[in-house]
Amino acid sequence: MRELLLNIGNSTLLGGLVDFGQLRSRFRVPVCEVATKTGLQRMLKAKVRGKIDRVALCSVVPELTAPVCAGVNLALGVEPLVLRAESAHGLTIGYKRPRELGADRVAAALGAHSTYPGRDLIVVDFGTATTVTAVTAGGEVAGGAILPGYGLWAEMLATRTAQLPRVNGTAPLHALGRTTREGIAAGLHFGHAGAVRELVERISREVYGPKQPLVLATGGNAARFERENVFAEHVPDLILLGLHAFAYA
């Protein structure tokens, strides 16, 4: 049994191939490359070899969901299973309006809950937006917070000011910058880490009280913050693991 897992994000499409229950490979391509029928077919031809038995997909770009599903079905002969907040995934959504919860957050929550069953969790997804989501031991997505991602912080400084340059390099070692670029790098990095730390601490108190949840990180920018003590474990494949769990829910 071979599966194709796809997460259509705002900036990139994340994909994974599962062979007999094991995630064997993963890939990431700019989402603009699959926004056309030709681009999608080219990507599938390059990344997917051999027969695929099942496809599971989540998307935060509604206008791409149906075209990608149709293109996958055409290329592989498999109708994708589409994960949404209202799907039969086994989680309870604690949102006032559950349909508002992004499918990528549902996938990450499902991946976390299936990988760490019976644990109180907080999932931090460092993507285009950074999201902080509480997932209880009983499988409830209690809620969370959303803030602009690290890359958006950098972009806004560069595009909404007259003289500040775009800085998006390696994580700085010091908060004290001695040039404009060093100051921006420090503000972006340590400021983002501090914002995430504050949200994790507040959400933890509000949901779990004195209990200490396990804090997990995923997303394209998570590795940048590994030494900042804002999460306990880095699980890069959390969304793909959630899609795999959904495919067999």
C-alpha contacts under 8 A as a table, 3 or more apart, distances in Angstrom:
res1	aa1	res2	aa2	distance
1	M	19	D	6.14
1	M	20	F	5.21
1	M	21	G	7.73
1	M	52	I	7.65
1	M	53	D	6.03
1	M	54	R	7.83
2	R	17	L	7.17
2	R	18	V	5.52
2	R	19	D	4.65
2	R	20	F	6.22
2	R	51	K	7.25
2	R	52	I	5.20
2	R	53	D	5.36
2	R	54	R	6.58
3	E	17	L	5.70
3	E	18	V	4.89
3	E	19	D	6.61
3	E	52	I	5.74
3	E	53	D	5.90
3	E	54	R	4.74
3	E	55	V	5.53
3	E	56	A	7.63
3	E	244	H	8.00
4	L	15	G	7.19
4	L	16	G	5.91
4	L	17	L	4.87
4	L	18	V	6.47
4	L	52	I	6.74
4	L	54	R	6.41
4	L	55	V	4.74
4	L	56	A	6.54
5	L	15	G	5.43
5	L	16	G	5.00
5	L	17	L	6.31
5	L	18	V	7.76
5	L	55	V	5.82
5	L	56	A	5.05
5	L	57	L	5.83
5	L	240	L	6.28
5	L	243	L	6.41
5	L	244	H	7.08
6	L	13	L	6.92
6	L	14	L	5.77
6	L	15	G	4.51
6	L	16	G	6.65
6	L	55	V	7.79
6	L	56	A	6.46
6	L	57	L	4.69
6	L	58	C	6.47
6	L	240	L	7.50
7	N	13	L	5.66
7	N	14	L	5.03
7	N	15	G	6.32
7	N	57	L	5.80
7	N	58	C	4.98
7	N	59	S	5.71
7	N	104	D	7.12
7	N	239	I	7.54
7	N	240	L	7.60
8	I	12	T	6.65
8	I	13	L	4.61
8	I	14	L	6.56
8	I	31	V	7.06
8	I	57	L	7.72
8	I	58	C	6.26
8	I	59	S	4.45
8	I	60	V	6.27
8	I	61	V	6.66
8	I	64	L	7.96
8	I	65	T	7.82
9	G	12	T	5.26
9	G	13	L	5.61
9	G	14	L	7.51
9	G	31	V	7.03
9	G	59	S	6.16
9	G	60	V	5.62
9	G	61	V	6.58
9	G	104	D	7.85
10	N	31	V	7.04
10	N	60	V	6.68
10	N	61	V	6.42
10	N	128	T	6.72
11	S	30	P	6.07
11	S	31	V	5.57
11	S	32	C	7.82
11	S	128	T	6.72
12	T	28	R	6.39
12	T	29	V	5.49
12	T	30	P	4.28
12	T	31	V	4.37
12	T	32	C	7.76
13	L	28	R	5.61
13	L	29	V	5.37
13	L	30	P	6.09
13	L	31	V	5.11
13	L	34	V	7.99
14	L	26	R	7.41
14	L	27	F	5.91
14	L	28	R	4.54
14	L	29	V	6.76
15	G	26	R	5.44
15	G	27	F	5.11
15	G	28	R	6.17
15	G	240	L	7.53
16	G	23	L	6.83
16	G	24	R	7.57
16	G	25	S	5.63
16	G	26	R	4.03
16	G	27	F	6.25
16	G	240	L	6.59
17	L	23	L	5.88
17	L	24	R	5.86
17	L	25	S	5.38
17	L	26	R	6.24
17	L	48	V	7.93
18	V	21	G	5.96
18	V	22	Q	5.25
18	V	23	L	4.31
18	V	24	R	5.60
18	V	25	S	7.33
19	D	22	Q	5.36
19	D	23	L	6.48
19	D	24	R	6.42
23	L	26	R	7.74
27	F	47	K	7.70
29	V	33	E	7.01
30	P	33	E	5.61
30	P	34	V	7.64
31	V	34	V	5.58
31	V	35	A	6.49
32	C	35	A	5.08
32	C	36	T	7.92
33	E	36	T	7.16
33	E	39	G	5.35
33	E	40	L	6.87
33	E	43	M	7.75
34	V	37	K	7.10
34	V	38	T	7.82
34	V	39	G	4.81
34	V	40	L	4.20
34	V	41	Q	7.93
34	V	43	M	7.07
34	V	68	V	7.78
35	A	39	G	6.71
35	A	40	L	6.84
35	A	64	L	6.74
36	T	39	G	5.15
36	T	40	L	6.12
37	K	40	L	5.23
37	K	41	Q	6.21
37	K	67	P	7.63
37	K	71	G	6.70
38	T	41	Q	5.25
38	T	42	R	6.13
39	G	42	R	5.06
39	G	43	M	6.16
40	L	43	M	5.11
40	L	44	L	6.19
40	L	68	V	7.28
40	L	71	G	6.97
41	Q	44	L	5.15
41	Q	45	K	6.10
41	Q	71	G	6.99
41	Q	72	V	7.97
41	Q	75	A	6.95
42	R	45	K	5.20
42	R	46	A	6.23
43	M	46	A	5.14
43	M	47	K	6.01
44	L	47	K	5.24
44	L	48	V	5.36
44	L	72	V	7.85
44	L	75	A	7.65
45	K	48	V	5.75
45	K	49	R	7.16
46	A	49	R	7.68
51	K	76	L	7.51
52	I	55	V	7.48
52	I	76	L	6.71
52	I	78	V	7.50
53	D	78	V	6.94
54	R	78	V	6.48
54	R	79	E	7.87
54	R	80	P	7.10
54	R	247	A	7.69
55	V	78	V	6.75
55	V	79	E	6.99
55	V	80	P	4.67
55	V	81	L	6.10
55	V	247	A	7.63
56	A	80	P	5.35
56	A	81	L	4.64
56	A	82	V	5.98
56	A	83	L	7.22
56	A	243	L	5.89
56	A	244	H	7.13
56	A	246	F	7.49
56	A	247	A	5.92
57	L	80	P	6.38
57	L	81	L	6.07
57	L	82	V	4.92
57	L	83	L	6.07
57	L	243	L	6.79
58	C	65	T	7.99
58	C	82	V	5.70
58	C	83	L	5.08
58	C	84	R	6.90
58	C	103	A	5.66
58	C	104	D	6.27
58	C	107	A	7.46
58	C	243	L	7.61
59	S	62	P	6.71
59	S	64	L	7.83
59	S	65	T	6.19
59	S	83	L	7.98
59	S	103	A	6.05
59	S	104	D	6.62
60	V	102	G	6.38
60	V	103	A	6.34
60	V	104	D	6.75
61	V	64	L	5.64
61	V	65	T	6.61
62	P	65	T	5.28
62	P	66	A	7.73
63	E	66	A	6.99
63	E	67	P	7.67
64	L	67	P	5.45
64	L	68	V	5.94
65	T	68	V	5.42
65	T	69	C	6.17
66	A	69	C	5.08
66	A	70	A	6.11
67	P	70	A	5.09
67	P	71	G	6.02
68	V	71	G	4.99
68	V	72	V	6.00
69	C	72	V	5.20
69	C	73	N	6.14
69	C	79	E	6.90
69	C	80	P	5.96
70	A	73	N	5.12
70	A	74	L	6.11
70	A	79	E	7.76
71	G	74	L	5.04
71	G	75	A	6.10
72	V	75	A	5.15
72	V	76	L	5.71
72	V	77	G	7.28
72	V	78	V	6.93
72	V	79	E	7.29
72	V	80	P	7.36
73	N	76	L	5.39
73	N	77	G	4.68
73	N	78	V	4.76
73	N	79	E	5.07
73	N	80	P	7.10
74	L	77	G	5.63
74	L	78	V	7.77
81	L	247	A	7.01
83	L	87	S	5.97
83	L	89	H	7.79
83	L	103	A	6.32
83	L	106	V	7.98
83	L	107	A	7.48
83	L	243	L	7.46
83	L	246	F	7.25
84	R	87	S	5.16
84	R	99	R	7.69
84	R	102	G	7.53
84	R	103	A	5.02
84	R	106	V	7.29
85	A	93	I	7.45
85	A	98	P	6.32
85	A	99	R	5.42
85	A	100	E	7.57
85	A	101	L	6.02
85	A	102	G	6.96
85	A	103	A	5.96
85	A	106	V	6.25
86	E	98	P	7.06
86	E	99	R	6.13
88	A	249	A	7.13
89	H	110	L	7.66
89	H	246	F	5.57
89	H	249	A	5.74
90	G	139	G	7.66
90	G	249	A	6.91
91	L	110	L	7.08
91	L	139	G	5.20
91	L	140	E	5.74
91	L	141	V	7.02
92	T	139	G	6.21
92	T	140	E	4.48
92	T	141	V	6.08
93	I	98	P	5.75
93	I	140	E	5.82
93	I	141	V	4.95
93	I	142	A	6.71
93	I	143	G	7.97
94	G	98	P	6.89
94	G	140	E	6.43
94	G	141	V	5.51
94	G	142	A	4.71
94	G	143	G	6.19
95	Y	98	P	4.81
95	Y	100	E	7.73
95	Y	101	L	7.30
95	Y	141	V	7.75
95	Y	142	A	6.94
95	Y	143	G	6.12
97	R	100	E	5.86
97	R	101	L	7.94
98	P	101	L	5.80
99	R	102	G	7.84
101	L	105	R	6.96
101	L	106	V	7.11
102	G	105	R	5.35
102	G	106	V	6.46
103	A	106	V	4.94
103	A	107	A	6.14
104	D	107	A	5.01
104	D	108	A	6.15
104	D	239	I	6.76
105	R	108	A	5.04
105	R	109	A	5.97
105	R	131	T	7.84
105	R	133	T	7.53
105	R	239	I	7.97
106	V	109	A	5.09
106	V	110	L	6.03
106	V	242	G	7.91
107	A	110	L	5.06
107	A	111	G	6.02
107	A	238	L	7.62
107	A	239	I	4.99
107	A	240	L	7.43
107	A	241	L	7.79
107	A	242	G	4.57
107	A	243	L	5.84
107	A	246	F	7.98
108	A	111	G	4.99
108	A	112	A	6.07
108	A	123	V	7.37
108	A	125	D	7.95
108	A	238	L	5.29
108	A	239	I	4.36
108	A	240	L	7.84
108	A	241	L	7.75
108	A	242	G	5.74
109	A	112	A	5.06
109	A	113	H	6.05
109	A	123	V	6.96
109	A	133	T	7.55
109	A	135	V	6.37
109	A	141	V	7.12
109	A	239	I	7.89
109	A	242	G	7.09
110	L	113	H	5.11
110	L	114	S	5.97
110	L	239	I	7.87
110	L	241	L	7.78
110	L	242	G	4.68
110	L	243	L	7.79
110	L	245	A	7.16
110	L	246	F	7.67
111	G	114	S	5.30
111	G	115	T	5.99
111	G	238	L	5.07
111	G	239	I	5.91
111	G	240	L	7.24
111	G	241	L	4.74
111	G	242	G	3.48
111	G	243	L	7.26
111	G	245	A	6.92
112	A	115	T	5.20
112	A	116	Y	5.86
112	A	117	P	7.90
112	A	121	L	7.57
112	A	123	V	7.45
112	A	216	L	7.85
112	A	238	L	6.37
112	A	241	L	7.99
112	A	242	G	7.24
113	H	116	Y	5.22
113	H	117	P	5.17
113	H	118	G	7.53
113	H	119	R	7.49
113	H	121	L	7.86
113	H	135	V	7.21
113	H	137	A	7.54
113	H	139	G	6.51
114	S	117	P	5.44
114	S	242	G	7.37
114	S	245	A	7.05
115	T	241	L	7.89
116	Y	119	R	5.87
117	P	137	A	6.80
118	G	137	A	4.42
118	G	138	G	6.53
119	R	136	T	6.85
119	R	137	A	4.47
119	R	213	P	7.25
119	R	214	L	7.25
120	D	134	A	7.90
120	D	135	V	6.26
120	D	136	T	4.56
120	D	137	A	4.49
120	D	208	Y	7.84
120	D	212	Q	7.76
120	D	213	P	4.78
120	D	214	L	6.31
121	L	134	A	5.90
121	L	135	V	5.08
121	L	136	T	5.99
121	L	137	A	7.21
121	L	213	P	4.88
121	L	214	L	4.79
121	L	215	V	5.81
121	L	216	L	7.28
122	I	132	V	6.78
122	I	133	T	5.48
122	I	134	A	4.46
122	I	135	V	5.99
122	I	200	V	7.32
122	I	204	S	7.63
122	I	213	P	6.43
122	I	214	L	6.23
122	I	215	V	4.71
122	I	216	L	6.17
123	V	131	T	7.82
123	V	132	V	5.66
123	V	133	T	5.08
123	V	134	A	6.41
123	V	135	V	7.48
123	V	215	V	5.93
123	V	216	L	4.87
123	V	217	A	5.85
123	V	218	T	7.60
124	V	130	T	6.98
124	V	131	T	5.61
124	V	132	V	4.54
124	V	133	T	6.49
124	V	215	V	7.37
124	V	216	L	6.09
124	V	217	A	4.73
124	V	218	T	6.33
124	V	231	F	7.89
125	D	129	A	7.93
125	D	130	T	5.48
125	D	131	T	5.20
125	D	132	V	6.61
125	D	217	A	5.80
125	D	218	T	4.82
125	D	219	G	5.00
125	D	222	A	7.31
126	F	129	A	6.70
126	F	130	T	4.58
126	F	131	T	6.80
126	F	149	G	6.46
126	F	150	Y	7.62
126	F	217	A	7.29
126	F	218	T	6.14
126	F	219	G	4.55
126	F	220	G	6.10
126	F	221	N	5.09
126	F	222	A	5.29
127	G	130	T	5.41
127	G	131	T	7.85
127	G	149	G	5.97
127	G	150	Y	7.90
127	G	219	G	5.01
127	G	220	G	5.59
127	G	221	N	6.22
128	T	148	P	7.04
128	T	149	G	4.92
128	T	150	Y	7.37
128	T	151	G	6.62
128	T	152	L	6.81
129	A	146	I	6.81
129	A	147	L	5.92
129	A	148	P	4.66
129	A	149	G	4.03
129	A	150	Y	7.71
129	A	152	L	7.63
130	T	146	I	5.90
130	T	147	L	5.37
130	T	148	P	5.89
130	T	149	G	4.63
130	T	150	Y	7.57
131	T	144	G	7.29
131	T	145	A	5.74
131	T	146	I	4.51
131	T	147	L	6.44
132	V	144	G	5.24
132	V	145	A	5.13
132	V	146	I	6.44
132	V	196	V	7.71
132	V	199	L	7.31
132	V	200	V	6.99
133	T	141	V	7.16
133	T	142	A	7.50
133	T	143	G	5.79
133	T	144	G	4.31
133	T	145	A	6.64
134	A	141	V	5.87
134	A	142	A	5.48
134	A	143	G	5.79
134	A	144	G	5.92
134	A	203	I	7.31
134	A	204	S	7.72
134	A	207	V	7.48
135	V	139	G	6.21
135	V	140	E	5.52
135	V	141	V	4.58
135	V	142	A	6.03
135	V	143	G	7.91
136	T	139	G	5.33
136	T	140	E	5.23
136	T	141	V	6.61
136	T	142	A	7.01
137	A	140	E	7.46
142	A	207	V	7.46
144	G	203	I	6.99
145	A	199	L	7.36
148	P	152	L	5.81
148	P	153	W	6.55
149	G	152	L	5.26
149	G	153	W	6.45
150	Y	153	W	5.23
150	Y	154	A	6.52
150	Y	188	L	6.84
150	Y	189	H	7.56
150	Y	192	H	6.65
150	Y	221	N	7.33
151	G	154	A	5.13
151	G	155	E	6.13
151	G	168	N	7.34
152	L	155	E	4.91
152	L	156	M	5.99
153	W	156	M	5.33
153	W	157	L	6.38
153	W	188	L	6.73
154	A	157	L	5.39
154	A	158	A	6.34
154	A	166	R	6.27
154	A	167	V	6.30
154	A	168	N	6.58
154	A	188	L	6.80
155	E	158	A	5.19
155	E	159	T	6.01
155	E	166	R	6.73
156	M	159	T	5.22
156	M	160	R	5.51
156	M	161	T	7.95
157	L	160	R	5.60
157	L	161	T	5.96
157	L	164	L	6.63
157	L	165	P	7.70
157	L	166	R	7.19
158	A	161	T	6.00
158	A	162	A	7.93
158	A	163	Q	7.90
158	A	164	L	5.63
158	A	165	P	5.33
158	A	166	R	4.82
158	A	167	V	7.93
159	T	162	A	7.74
161	T	164	L	6.00
164	L	180	T	7.63
165	P	181	R	7.19
167	V	181	R	6.53
167	V	184	I	6.79
167	V	185	A	6.25
168	N	185	A	7.22
169	G	185	A	7.60
170	T	224	R	7.59
171	A	185	A	7.36
171	A	189	H	6.48
171	A	224	R	6.14
171	A	225	F	7.81
172	P	175	A	7.39
172	P	182	E	7.75
172	P	185	A	6.47
172	P	186	A	6.12
172	P	189	H	7.25
174	H	177	G	7.11
174	H	186	A	6.84
175	A	183	G	7.54
175	A	186	A	4.95
175	A	187	G	7.30
175	A	190	F	6.90
176	L	182	E	7.80
176	L	183	G	6.84
176	L	186	A	7.05
177	G	180	T	7.22
177	G	181	R	7.67
177	G	182	E	4.47
177	G	183	G	4.16
177	G	184	I	7.76
177	G	185	A	7.94
177	G	186	A	6.53
178	R	182	E	6.12
178	R	183	G	6.63
179	T	182	E	5.10
179	T	183	G	6.07
180	T	183	G	5.06
180	T	184	I	6.19
181	R	184	I	5.15
181	R	185	A	6.09
182	E	185	A	5.06
182	E	186	A	6.09
183	G	186	A	5.14
183	G	187	G	6.09
184	I	187	G	5.06
184	I	188	L	5.99
185	A	188	L	5.25
185	A	189	H	6.03
186	A	189	H	5.28
186	A	190	F	5.69
186	A	191	G	7.40
187	G	190	F	5.63
187	G	191	G	5.08
187	G	192	H	7.70
188	L	191	G	5.36
188	L	192	H	5.86
189	H	192	H	5.36
189	H	193	A	6.22
189	H	225	F	7.90
190	F	193	A	4.94
190	F	194	G	5.93
191	G	194	G	5.07
191	G	195	A	6.16
192	H	195	A	5.09
192	H	196	V	6.23
193	A	196	V	5.22
193	A	197	R	6.07
193	A	225	F	6.89
193	A	228	E	6.77
193	A	230	V	6.81
194	G	197	R	5.01
194	G	198	E	6.12
195	A	198	E	5.26
195	A	199	L	6.28
196	V	199	L	5.15
196	V	200	V	6.06
196	V	230	V	6.94
197	R	200	V	5.17
197	R	201	E	6.15
197	R	230	V	5.37
198	E	201	E	5.21
198	E	202	R	6.15
199	L	202	R	5.19
199	L	203	I	5.90
200	V	203	I	5.28
200	V	204	S	5.88
200	V	230	V	7.90
201	E	204	S	5.15
201	E	205	R	6.33
202	R	205	R	5.25
202	R	206	E	6.19
203	I	206	E	5.04
203	I	207	V	5.98
204	S	207	V	5.39
204	S	208	Y	5.40
204	S	209	G	6.65
204	S	212	Q	7.26
204	S	213	P	6.95
205	R	208	Y	5.50
205	R	209	G	4.40
205	R	210	P	6.66
206	E	209	G	5.99
208	Y	211	K	5.42
208	Y	212	Q	7.12
208	Y	213	P	7.29
214	L	231	F	7.98
214	L	232	A	6.64
215	V	230	V	7.89
215	V	231	F	4.92
215	V	232	A	5.32
215	V	233	E	6.70
216	L	231	F	5.66
216	L	232	A	6.01
216	L	233	E	5.00
216	L	234	H	5.85
216	L	235	V	6.70
217	A	222	A	6.13
217	A	231	F	6.20
217	A	232	A	7.83
217	A	233	E	6.26
217	A	234	H	4.74
217	A	235	V	5.93
217	A	236	P	7.40
218	T	221	N	7.90
218	T	222	A	5.64
218	T	234	H	6.04
218	T	235	V	5.37
218	T	236	P	4.81
218	T	237	D	7.12
218	T	238	L	6.34
219	G	222	A	5.52
219	G	236	P	6.28
220	G	223	A	7.43
220	G	236	P	7.90
221	N	224	R	5.62
221	N	225	F	7.50
222	A	225	F	5.64
222	A	226	E	6.79
222	A	234	H	7.23
222	A	236	P	7.97
223	A	226	E	5.27
223	A	234	H	7.55
224	R	227	R	7.94
225	F	228	E	5.39
225	F	229	N	7.78
225	F	230	V	7.46
226	E	229	N	6.80
226	E	230	V	7.67
226	E	231	F	7.55
226	E	234	H	7.58
229	N	232	A	7.22
231	F	234	H	7.39
235	V	238	L	5.65
237	D	240	L	5.25
237	D	241	L	6.02
238	L	241	L	5.06
238	L	242	G	6.20
239	I	242	G	4.98
239	I	243	L	6.27
240	L	243	L	5.04
240	L	244	H	6.17
241	L	244	H	5.04
241	L	245	A	6.24
242	G	245	A	5.04
242	G	246	F	6.13
243	L	246	F	4.93
243	L	247	A	6.16
244	H	247	A	5.17
244	H	248	Y	6.92
245	A	248	Y	5.48
245	A	249	A	6.09
246	F	249	A	4.84
